[in-house]
Amino acid sequence: MSPTTLPAAGPEHGHVTFLGAGPGDPGLLTLRAVEALAHADVLVAGHEVLDVVRAHARSGVAVVDTDADPSADPSFGSSGPTPGAGAPQLTVVDGASTTVGVPVVRDAAHLVMEAARGGRRVVRAVSGDPGLDAYAAEEMLACAAAGVPFEVVPGIAAAVGVPAYAGVPLRDAEGADVRFVDARTASDRCWTEVGASDGTVVVSTTLDSIGAAAGELVSAGRKPDTPLSVTVAGTTTRQRTWTATLGTIAQTLKQAKVLPSPEGGRPVIAVVGERSAAAQREQLSWFESKPLFGWRVLVPRTKEQAASLSDQLRSYGAVPHEVPTIAVEPPRTPQQMERAVKGLVTGRYEWIAFTSVNAVKAVREKFEEYGLDARAFAGIKVAAVGEQTAKALIAFGVKPDLVPSGEQSAAGLLEDWPPYDPVFDPIDRVFLPRADIATETLVAGLIELGWEVDDVTAYRTVRASPPPADTREAIKGGGFDAVLFTSSSTVRNLVGIAGKPHNVTVIACIGPATAKTAEEHGLRVDVMAPEPSVHKLAEALADFGLRRRAAALEAGDPVTRPSERRPGARRRRTTT
C-alpha cells in the first residue's frame, strides 16, 4: 500500500487527518490534501482556512467553523481557536450537506475527537503546516490519548511560501543560514542569536509590530542598513510587499500610509538579509508583477460559461467576479424540441448545428430524459460554433465534424458549410437547436445553400435577477477594475439589472458590435479583442494591464489598479 493511501476509519473512533492548507493560495494544496478532503465526512477549520479548502470537500460534508467570531482575524500561524475562546459554529458546504451529531464544545481537541466518533472521517485543516501550528500538536496528543487514529498531511508553511511569492529567495549558492523567528514568542536569547548571525532571518509578526521587531534585531547587533522585505496577505491577490532597511521600515510604512491603520494587526512575513534587497526583488517579483494583479474583473456571464474565462483571468493575477446577466429557461412549448430529438433517432436529419453551449446542454438534457446518450448521433454530421461549444460536445462524447476555420460565428460557419448535394447527401434537413432570440443569419444562409432547416427553440434567454446590493454598489461606485462584455446583450442586461459601470472601470468588448452597444450606453471602450473570442478578449485585457503597469513604472509612479483612481478610493480587501 502506498504510504499516502487513505487508511480505513475505525468503526468506533473514526479517523482524523490534520491537514496543512498552506499560506492562502488554494492552488498550493497538495494532491494528498485534495484526496483527504474529497473523502471527509466532517471538515473542521477556521473560516479563512475554510475559504481555501471547501471547494475540494465532497457534497454532504458537515463543516465545523472553529472561529467563535467570524469577523475577527485569526492570530498568525494558528487556525484553531484558543482553548476556551468561544464556541465553534456548525455550518454546511451546500444545500445537500447534512448536519452531523457534533456537540458544540469550546475545546477544539475535544471537538475533533467527538466529530470522529461513529466511524467518521474528520479533516482538521489549519493554515500553513500542522507542524508549525500553535495548537495542532495539542490536538494530536489528545487524539492519541483517546485512541483516535490520525495522520498528518503537511502543507506549505507561510514562512516559506510567502517569500517565494514575494520574489525573495531565502538561500542561494553561498548557502547562508536561514533562521525562522516568531516575534510574538521570541525570547531575548533568540533575538541575540539571530542578531549575531549574518544569515537570512524570516520573521513572523504583525504589520504594526514590524518596527519593534526591526528594533530588536538592530539592538541585537544587526546593522540598521540591512535590507528587509515585508509582505502582507502573502500568496493571495491581496499580497503587497514593501522593501526597506531595518532602520527605515517604520518610516517607509508611514510614508506609504500603511500605518497607522485599523488593520495593523494583520500578519506579515518579513525577510531580513541581502537576499531581500529591492534591486534583486524587482527581478524576481513574479507574482505581484502579473498584468492584472489584484484587479477585480466583472464577468457578466453564467457560472458555467464563465468558468474557463475566470481561470484564465486568475492566471493573470485577477480576481474574477461572475455575475449572470441572462437566465436560461426551457421553451414555453417543449413539443417542438421533443419531435426534433425523436427525429434525430429516426434518421430525419443529415446535420445538427450547435451555436452555443446552452444548445448542447438543452439537447443533452432532453437525451437524458429519454434515456439516450451520444450514440444517438451515429450517422449524423455535427457542426459547432466556438471553442467552448465544441468542448461541451466532446464532454458529451461527440466530436464535431465541422467547426468554422475562421470567424467563430454563424457567418463563419456558413463560409465552411457545404451546399446540399442530392448525390452525396441522402437527407436534406438540418436540425438547429437555438435560443428564442437567435438571429436568422444562419437559417437564411443554410436555405440559400439548398438545405431545409428545422429551426427549433431549445431554450429561452431571459434577463437574470439583479445581483446582490453590494455588487450593484461596486459596479456603479467604481469597485471593479474592469468588466468584460462578450455580447451586446450582456451590455444591455448588465446596465438593466445593475446599473452603468463607473467611469474609472476599464471596459473591454469582444468586438465592434458589442463596443457600439457599450458606447450607446455611455461607456468608454478601452479594450477590444483582436478576434471574437472570450479568451482573446482576456488576453487583450492582460496586454492593456501590462502596458499600464509599464507606463507607471517608467514614469516613476506607483502601480495602482483602476479602481484606486476613483475619488476617495481606498485599497480594497478582496478574496483570493
N, C-alpha and C positions, 0 to 999 in steps of 0.2 A: 504494500500500500504506500502511495506517495505520502511524504510527511505533511503535505498540505491538504490531504483528503479530509473531507468533513467527517469527524468522529460521530458515532451514534450517540444520541441523547439517552441518558438513563431514564427508565420508566418512572422513577420516584423523584430524583433530583434534577433531571433535565441536564442542560449544558449551557455554559456561559462562554462567549467569545469576547475578550477585551480587545477592542479594535482601535487602531490609530487612524483618525480621519485626516491627518495632515494639517497643514497650516491655514487652509482656507479654500484653495482651488480644488473643486470636485474632481478635476482631471488627474489629481495626484493620488487618488485612492488606488491601492494595489489590486491586482486581479484577485488575490485571495480575499481581500476585504469585500469586493463586489460579490464574490461567491457566498461568503458568510451572510451578507445582507439579504441575498436572494432566498436564503433558507431560514431566516429568522422568524420566530413566532412573536417575539417581543423585542422592541428596539428601545433602549434606554440611553438618553443623551440630553445634553443641554440644548437650548433652542437654536443656537448658532451652529452647533455641530449637526443638528437635525437638518438644517438647510443644505449641508454638504452631502449627507448620506441618504436622505429619504428617497431620492429618485431611484435608488437601486433596491429599495425594500419591496417585497412582493405585496400584491394586493391581499388585504386581510390581516396584515401585521398590525399588532397593537403597539402604540408608541407612548412611552412614558417620558415626559419632559421634566428633567430634574431641576429646572430653574423655577424657584418659587416666585420670582418677579421677572417675567419675560422682558420687561423694559430695561432691566439692569444689565450692564456689560459684565460678562464673566471675568474673573481675575485671570491674569496672564498665566498660561500653561496649565490651566485646570478647567476641565469640562464638567466635573462633578460638583455638587453643592458642598459647602462646608457643613459637616455634620451638625444638625440642629438649626440650620439656617432657615428652613422653611419646608413646607410640604410640596413635593413634586406633583405636577398635574398630569392626568391621563388624557391623551388626545388620540386621534386616529389619522392614518395617512389619507384615506379617501372614504367615500361612501360605502365601499364594500368591506371596509375593515371592521373587525369585531373587538369588543372590549373584553379583556381577559381579567380573571379574578386577582388583580394585583392590589393589595391594600395600600392605602396612602400612608406611608411612613416617612419619617424625617431622615433616617439614616440611609444613605444611598447603597451601602453594602447590603443591608437587610432588604432593601427594595429589589436589588438584583437577584438575591437568593430566593425571595418569595416569588418573583416573576418566573424563575426557573422550575419551580415545583410543578409536579404533574407531568414531567417529561418535556417541558417546553424548551425550545432553543432560544436563548437570550443573547442579543448582541449589545454589549455595553461600549458605546462609541465615545471616544474622548478626542479632544483637539491634539494635534501633533502626534506624539508617540506615547503609548501607555507607560513605557519605562521612565518617562520624564514627567508624567502627570502627578500632581501633588497627592491625589487620593487613590489612584488606581491600585497601588501596591496594597493599601489597607483593605480594599475591596477583594483583592485576590486572596489575601490571607484569611479574610472572613469566609470566603468560599471554601478554601482548603480546610479550615477548622470545622465547617459544617458538612464536609463530604460532598460538596457540589463540584463536579468536574469542570475544568475551564481550560481555555487555551488563550494564547496571546498572538494577535496579528499586528506586527509592527507597522508604524506609519512614519511619514517624513516629519521630523521634528522642525518646529518653526525656526529654531536657531540655525538650522542647516538650509532649509528650503527657502526662507525669506532672503538671505543674502544671495542665493543663486538667482532668484527672480529680480533682485536689485542690481545684478551685474557686478557683484563684489565677491570674487573668489577668496576662499579662506586660506588656501595654500597654493604654492607654485613650485617651480623646480628647485628653489632654495630650501624648501621643506621646513619652514619656520613652525614653531609650536603654535597650537591653537588652544586657547583656554575659553571655557564657557562659564559665564557668571550670571546668576540670578540676583539682580541688585536688591531685591526685596529681602533676601535672606542672607546675603553675603556678610561674612564676619570681617573684622578688622584684619585678621590674618590673611583672609582671601584677597582683600584689596592690596595688602602689602606684597603678596606673592605675584599677583598679575602686574602690579606696578613696577616690580623689579625685573620683570621679563620683557624681552623685546619682541615677543611673539604676537600673533593676532589675538585679540580679545573680543569675544562675542558676548554682548551684554543684553540680557532680557530685562526690560524695565518698562516704565510708562512715559508718555510724552512729556508730562510736566516734571518728571524726575530725572530726565536725561542730563540736565545741567548739574544736578547733585552727583550723579554717577561719574560724569566727566571730572568734577572737582575731586572726587575720591581717588581717581586714577592719577591726577596731577599731584595730589598730596602724597601719593604712594611712590612717586618717582617718575612717572611718565612726563615727557616734555609737553608743554602746552601747545606746541605746533604740530603734535602728532595728528595725522588725518583721521577722520572718522566719518562714517555714513550712518544716517538714522532713517529707518524705514517703518512706516505705519501701514496697517492693513495689508501686510505683505501677501503676495500671490493672488490677490483679488484685484478687480478692476478699480478698487478704491485706493490701491497702493500709491504711495508717494514717498520719495526719498530726497533727503537733503544731505549735502556734503559740506563739511566744515573742519575745524580742528577742535581738540579738547578745550582750548582756551576761548574759542569763538562760537561754539554751538549754541549757547544760550542766547547770544545776541543775534545769531542767524535766524533762529526760530522766532524771535521777537520781531525782527525786521520783516520777515515773511508773513507776519501777522498770524502765525500759527499758535503762538502763546502770547498772553494768557487766553485760555479757551475753556468753555464748559466740557469739552471733550479731552481735556488734559489727562484724564485717567486712562485713555486708550493705550493698549500695549504696543510697544515698539521693539525692534531689534536694532541694536547699534553694533557696528563693526569698527573696531579701533585698530589701526595699523596702516602701513604703507599701501596695502592692497586695496584699501578703501578710498584712496586718493581720487579727487574729482577727475583728473585727466584720464586715469585708467577706466573709471566708471563710465565716462562718456562713450568709450569704445565698446564697452561690454554690456551696456544697459539695453538688453534685447526686448524686455517686456514693456517697460514704460514708453519705449520709443515706437511701439506699434502704431500704424497710421491712424487708427480710430480709438486709441487707448482711452478708456473711461467714457466714451461717448454713449449717451443714451439714445438709441435709434428706434424710432417708432416704425413697426412693420404692420401696416393695415391689411392683414390677410388672416384667414382662418389658421388655427394651430397646425392642422395637417399640411396646409400649403406652405406655411412659414418655416417649418422645421429645418429643412436643409439650408434655407436662406439665413436663418438665425445662427446656425452652426458656422456658416461662412463669416458672418459678421463677428462672431465671437473670436474667430481665428485672427481677425484684425484688431482685437482688443476691445470691441464694442460691447455694450450691454443691450441686447435686443429686447424690445417690449412689444409683444404681439397683441394687436387689437383687431378683432374681426370687424369688418365693415359690412359684410354680407352674411346672411344665414342661408343655408341650403335646405330646402324642404321638398318633399315628394310632390309630384304633379297633382293637380286637382282631380284629374280623371286618369287613373292608372291603367285603364283598359288598353289604351293605345300602346303603352310600353309593354304590357303583358303579351299582346298579339305579336309585337315585333320580336320579343325574346323567343316566343314559340316558333316564329318564322325562322330564326337562326337554326333551330334544331331540325326543322323540316326542309331546309335547303332553299329557302326563299331568296337568300341574298348571296351575291358574289363578294361583296365588300362590306365591312363595317368600319366607320371612321370615328375616332375619338379625338375631340378637340380640347379636352380638359381632364384633369384628374377626377373632378366631380362626376364626369360622364362615365369614367371607368368604374368609380365607386357605385354609381347607380345601377349599372348593368351587373356588376358583381353581386350586389345585394339581391337583385332580382333572381340571379342564378342560384344563389344560396337558398332563396325562398322556395325554389322549385327542385332543390336537391341536385343542381347541375354544378359542374366545375369547368376548368379550362378546356377539357376535351370536347366541349360543345362547339368550340371554334374550329374543329377539324374541317378542312376543306374550304374555309372562308379566309379571304385575304383581309388583313388588319392594317389600318393606317392610323398614325398618331401624330398630333401636332405638339411639339415641345418635348424637352428632355424629361421633365417630371411626369408627363403623361406616359411616355414610353417606359419609364421606371415603374410606374404604377401597374402597367400591363405586365411587365416582366415579373413583378412581385406576385401577380395573379397566375403566372405560369404561361403567359402568351408573349411571344416575341413578335413585334410589329414587322410587317412586310414592307411598309413604306413610311418613312419619316422624311419631311422636307429636307432637301440637301442645302437649301439656302435659308431664307427668312422663315422663322418658326411661326407661321400664321396660316390662316385659311388661304391667302393668296399664294404663299409659298408652297402649300400642299397642292394647290391646283396646277402650279407650274410643273410638278413632277407626276401628277396623276395621269395615267394612260387613258386615251379615248376608248370608248366602247367599241369592241370589235366582235361582231357576231360569230366569227370563225373561231376565235380563241376564248371568248367569254360566253359560256353556255347560259349564264344568267345575267340580266342587265340591270339588276337592282342593288342599290346601296342603302344600308341602314345607318342613319345618322342620329345617334342619341345626343341631345344637346340641352342647353338651358332654355328657359322660356323666353329670354330676352336676347337670344343669339341673333346676329345679323344674317342676312340672306346671301352673303357673298359666296359661301361655299356651295349652297344649294344651287344657285344660278349657274355657277361655274361647272358643276357636275352635269347639270342638264344640258349645258352647251356642249359638253364632251360626249353627249349621247346616252347618259345614264339616267335611269329612273331612280328617284330618291324618296325614301320614307323618312321624312324629317320629323322625328319623334321628340316630344318634350319628356326628357328623362328626369329632370329636376327643375325646381323653381328657385330663383335667387331673390331674396327679399332683404331689405335693409336690416342690419343687425340692431340689437338693442344698444343704447348708449353705454359706453364704458363707465367704470366707477368714477365718482366725483373727483377723486384726486388725480386720476388720469386726464380727465377733461381739463382740470385746472392746469396741469403740467403742459398740455398741448397749447392752450391759449396763453399761458403765462411764460412760455419760453423754457420750460423744464426739460424739453427734449432738444438734443443737439442736431438731430436730422430726422427726416421722415422719407421713407421710400414709397413712391407711388408707382404701382405696377400696372395701372389701367386708369382710364378716365373715370370709371365707376368708383374706384377707390378714393379718388379726389372728392367726387360729389358726395359719396356716402360718409366719408370721414368728417367733412365740413358739416354735413347734415346732422350727424349724431353726436359730434364732439366739439364743433367749432373750428375756426380757422387757426392753423399753427401760427405762433408768434413770428415776428419778422426776423428774429435772430436765428431761427431754426433753418438749417440747410435743407433745401427742397431738392430731392433727386427724383427724376422721372425716367421711365423706361423707354419713352420715345416721343416724337413730335406731337402726336395727337394728345397724349397724356399731359405733356408740357403745356399745350394750348389750353386744355381744360383747367390746369392749375393757374395759369395766368388769368383766365377768365374769372377765376375766383379770388383774384387779387394777390396771388402768391408769386414771389420772385423765384424763378427756377435757377438753381446754382449748378446742378449736375444733370447730365443726360447720358444714358447708356449708349455706347457706340453701336450696339445692335440690340434688338428687342429680346433680351434675356435677363431674368432676375439676377442671375449670377454675374453677368456683365455689369448690371446696374450696381451691385455691391462692390465690384472691382473699381468702377468709376468713382464711387463714393470714397473708397480707400485711397485712390490716387489723389482725390481732392484733399483729403485729410493729410496725406503725406506732403503735398505742396504747401499746404497751410502751415504745417509744422516747420518745414524747411525755411519758409519765409520769416517766421517768427524768430528762429534761431539766427538767421542771417542778420536780422535787424537788431539782435541782442535783446529781444523781448521774451518774456516768459511764455511758455507754450500753454495755452488755455483752450478750453472747449468752447464752442459757440454759445452754449447756454450761460457761460460765465460772463458774457458781454452784456447781458440784459441789465437795465438799471437796478442797482441794489442787489445784484446777484451775489450769492454766497456759494462756496463749494458745497456740492450736494453729496450726500452719502447714498451710494447705490449698491445694489446687490451684485454678487458675482454672476 
